Amino acid sequence: MLKIVQKNQNIFLLLAIISILVGVFAYVGDSEFGGSDGHAEEYITQADPDYKVWFSNIWEPPGPEIESLLFAVQAAIGAGVVCYVIGYYKGKKTGESIQE
């Protein structure tokens, strides 16, 4: 019974996270937040007006906050994977030392 409750709880948390992300995309819309990329683009344009862009984005987020959100989510996922791997090998090492 406990495993069913935990599984339902995990599904609920996953749905909550997805709904929050979708809500942020729908609510924020167009926003104004400048980062270092914008400043670099301005400097390059001033330094060399004939500069031609050699690469463009596949998808442009609707606003800079969304871009920051996606970066933070990417960082959190990466940190989760790294921490999982570290914990896995530490637990494996601890388990081996207990069995000896």
Phi and psi restraints in degrees (value plus and minus 20) as a CYANA .aco file:
   2 LEU   PHI     -85.1   -45.1
   2 LEU   PSI     -57.1   -17.1
   3 LYS   PHI     -85.7   -45.7
   3 LYS   PSI     -55.9   -15.9
   4 ILE   PHI     -85.9   -45.9
   4 ILE   PSI     -62.1   -22.1
   5 VAL   PHI     -84.2   -44.2
   5 VAL   PSI     -63.2   -23.2
   6 GLN   PHI     -84.5   -44.5
   6 GLN   PSI     -60.4   -20.4
   7 LYS   PHI     -84.8   -44.8
   7 LYS   PSI     -63.9   -23.9
   8 ASN   PHI     -84.6   -44.6
   8 ASN   PSI     -56.3   -16.3
   9 GLN   PHI     -85.7   -45.7
   9 GLN   PSI     -61.6   -21.6
  10 ASN   PHI     -84.2   -44.2
  10 ASN   PSI     -61.1   -21.1
  11 ILE   PHI     -83.9   -43.9
  11 ILE   PSI     -61.8   -21.8
  12 PHE   PHI     -81.7   -41.7
  12 PHE   PSI     -64.4   -24.4
  13 LEU   PHI     -84.0   -44.0
  13 LEU   PSI     -60.7   -20.7
  14 LEU   PHI     -82.6   -42.6
  14 LEU   PSI     -64.6   -24.6
  15 LEU   PHI     -84.3   -44.3
  15 LEU   PSI     -57.6   -17.6
  16 ALA   PHI     -83.6   -43.6
  16 ALA   PSI     -63.2   -23.2
  17 ILE   PHI     -83.9   -43.9
  17 ILE   PSI     -64.5   -24.5
  18 ILE   PHI     -83.1   -43.1
  18 ILE   PSI     -62.6   -22.6
  19 SER   PHI     -87.1   -47.1
  19 SER   PSI     -55.0   -15.0
  20 ILE   PHI     -85.1   -45.1
  20 ILE   PSI     -65.0   -25.0
  21 LEU   PHI     -82.5   -42.5
  21 LEU   PSI     -63.8   -23.8
  22 VAL   PHI     -84.6   -44.6
  22 VAL   PSI     -60.5   -20.5
  23 GLY   PHI     -81.9   -41.9
  23 GLY   PSI     -59.9   -19.9
  24 VAL   PHI     -84.3   -44.3
  24 VAL   PSI     -64.5   -24.5
  25 PHE   PHI     -80.7   -40.7
  25 PHE   PSI     -61.4   -21.4
  26 ALA   PHI     -93.6   -53.6
  26 ALA   PSI     -55.2   -15.2
  27 TYR   PHI    -101.8   -61.8
  27 TYR   PSI     -62.1   -22.1
  28 VAL   PHI     -88.3   -48.3
  28 VAL   PSI     -68.6   -28.6
  29 GLY   PHI      44.8    84.8
  29 GLY   PSI    -149.1  -109.1
  30 ASP   PHI    -112.3   -72.3
  30 ASP   PSI     110.6   150.6
  31 SER   PHI    -158.7  -118.7
  31 SER   PSI     143.4   183.4
  32 GLU   PHI    -141.2  -101.2
  32 GLU   PSI      88.6   128.6
  33 PHE   PHI    -170.1  -130.1
  33 PHE   PSI      96.6   136.6
  34 GLY   PHI    -116.9   -76.9
  34 GLY   PSI     119.5   159.5
  35 GLY   PHI    -140.1  -100.1
  35 GLY   PSI    -190.2  -150.2
  36 SER   PHI     -89.0   -49.0
  36 SER   PSI     -46.5    -6.5
  37 ASP   PHI     -82.3   -42.3
  37 ASP   PSI     -62.3   -22.3
  38 GLY   PHI     -84.5   -44.5
  38 GLY   PSI     -60.2   -20.2
  39 HIS   PHI     -86.8   -46.8
  39 HIS   PSI     -59.0   -19.0
  40 ALA   PHI     -84.2   -44.2
  40 ALA   PSI     -61.8   -21.8
  41 GLU   PHI     -82.4   -42.4
  41 GLU   PSI     -61.7   -21.7
  42 GLU   PHI     -83.1   -43.1
  42 GLU   PSI     -63.2   -23.2
  43 TYR   PHI     -84.0   -44.0
  43 TYR   PSI     -64.2   -24.2
  44 ILE   PHI     -82.2   -42.2
  44 ILE   PSI     -61.1   -21.1
  45 THR   PHI     -83.6   -43.6
  45 THR   PSI     -59.7   -19.7
  46 GLN   PHI     -91.1   -51.1
  46 GLN   PSI     -60.2   -20.2
  47 ALA   PHI     -92.4   -52.4
  47 ALA   PSI     -57.2   -17.2
  48 ASP   PHI    -161.4  -121.4
  48 ASP   PSI      71.1   111.1
  49 PRO   PHI     -83.2   -43.2
  49 PRO   PSI     -40.4    -0.4
  50 ASP   PHI    -109.8   -69.8
  50 ASP   PSI     -14.5    25.5
  51 TYR   PHI     -84.3   -44.3
  51 TYR   PSI     112.6   152.6
  52 LYS   PHI    -130.2   -90.2
  52 LYS   PSI     110.4   150.4
  53 VAL   PHI     -88.7   -48.7
  53 VAL   PSI     111.3   151.3
  54 TRP   PHI    -123.2   -83.2
  54 TRP   PSI     -22.1    17.9
  55 PHE   PHI    -170.6  -130.6
  55 PHE   PSI     121.7   161.7
  56 SER   PHI    -151.4  -111.4
  56 SER   PSI     137.8   177.8
  57 ASN   PHI     -87.5   -47.5
  57 ASN   PSI     128.1   168.1
  58 ILE   PHI     -93.0   -53.0
  58 ILE   PSI     -61.3   -21.3
  59 TRP   PHI    -158.4  -118.4
  59 TRP   PSI     111.7   151.7
  60 GLU   PHI    -121.8   -81.8
  60 GLU   PSI     100.2   140.2
  61 PRO   PHI     -81.3   -41.3
  61 PRO   PSI     132.6   172.6
  62 PRO   PHI     -85.8   -45.8
  62 PRO   PSI     -41.2    -1.2
  63 GLY   PHI    -178.6  -138.6
  63 GLY   PSI     141.5   181.5
  64 PRO   PHI     -83.6   -43.6
  64 PRO   PSI     -51.2   -11.2
  65 GLU   PHI     -84.8   -44.8
  65 GLU   PSI     -56.6   -16.6
  66 ILE   PHI     -84.9   -44.9
  66 ILE   PSI     -60.4   -20.4
  67 GLU   PHI     -82.0   -42.0
  67 GLU   PSI     -62.2   -22.2
  68 SER   PHI     -85.2   -45.2
  68 SER   PSI     -59.6   -19.6
  69 LEU   PHI     -81.6   -41.6
  69 LEU   PSI     -65.9   -25.9
  70 LEU   PHI     -83.5   -43.5
  70 LEU   PSI     -57.8   -17.8
  71 PHE   PHI     -84.8   -44.8
  71 PHE   PSI     -62.4   -22.4
  72 ALA   PHI     -85.6   -45.6
  72 ALA   PSI     -60.0   -20.0
  73 VAL   PHI     -84.4   -44.4
  73 VAL   PSI     -62.3   -22.3
  74 GLN   PHI     -82.1   -42.1
  74 GLN   PSI     -62.9   -22.9
  75 ALA   PHI     -84.6   -44.6
  75 ALA   PSI     -60.2   -20.2
  76 ALA   PHI     -85.3   -45.3
  76 ALA   PSI     -61.6   -21.6
  77 ILE   PHI     -84.3   -44.3
  77 ILE   PSI     -63.6   -23.6
  78 GLY   PHI     -82.3   -42.3
  78 GLY   PSI     -63.1   -23.1
  79 ALA   PHI     -84.5   -44.5
  79 ALA   PSI     -58.5   -18.5
  80 GLY   PHI     -82.7   -42.7
  80 GLY   PSI     -62.7   -22.7
  81 VAL   PHI     -85.3   -45.3
  81 VAL   PSI     -65.8   -25.8
  82 VAL   PHI     -82.2   -42.2
  82 VAL   PSI     -66.2   -26.2
  83 CYS   PHI     -85.2   -45.2
  83 CYS   PSI     -56.7   -16.7
  84 TYR   PHI     -82.1   -42.1
  84 TYR   PSI     -66.9   -26.9
  85 VAL   PHI     -83.7   -43.7
  85 VAL   PSI     -63.9   -23.9
  86 ILE   PHI     -81.6   -41.6
  86 ILE   PSI     -66.1   -26.1
  87 GLY   PHI     -84.2   -44.2
  87 GLY   PSI     -57.9   -17.9
  88 TYR   PHI     -81.5   -41.5
  88 TYR   PSI     -69.9   -29.9
  89 TYR   PHI     -90.6   -50.6
  89 TYR   PSI     -53.4   -13.4
  90 LYS   PHI     -86.4   -46.4
  90 LYS   PSI     -62.8   -22.8
  91 GLY   PHI     -85.2   -45.2
  91 GLY   PSI     -58.0   -18.0
  92 LYS   PHI     -84.1   -44.1
  92 LYS   PSI     -61.8   -21.8
  93 LYS   PHI     -86.4   -46.4
  93 LYS   PSI     -62.8   -22.8
  94 THR   PHI     -84.8   -44.8
  94 THR   PSI     -61.0   -21.0
  95 GLY   PHI     -82.4   -42.4
  95 GLY   PSI     -59.0   -19.0
  96 GLU   PHI     -86.9   -46.9
  96 GLU   PSI     -58.2   -18.2
  97 SER   PHI     -91.7   -51.7
  97 SER   PSI     -48.8    -8.8
  98 ILE   PHI     -92.8   -52.8
  98 ILE   PSI     -56.1   -16.1
  99 GLN   PHI     -91.1   -51.1
  99 GLN   PSI     -44.6    -4.6
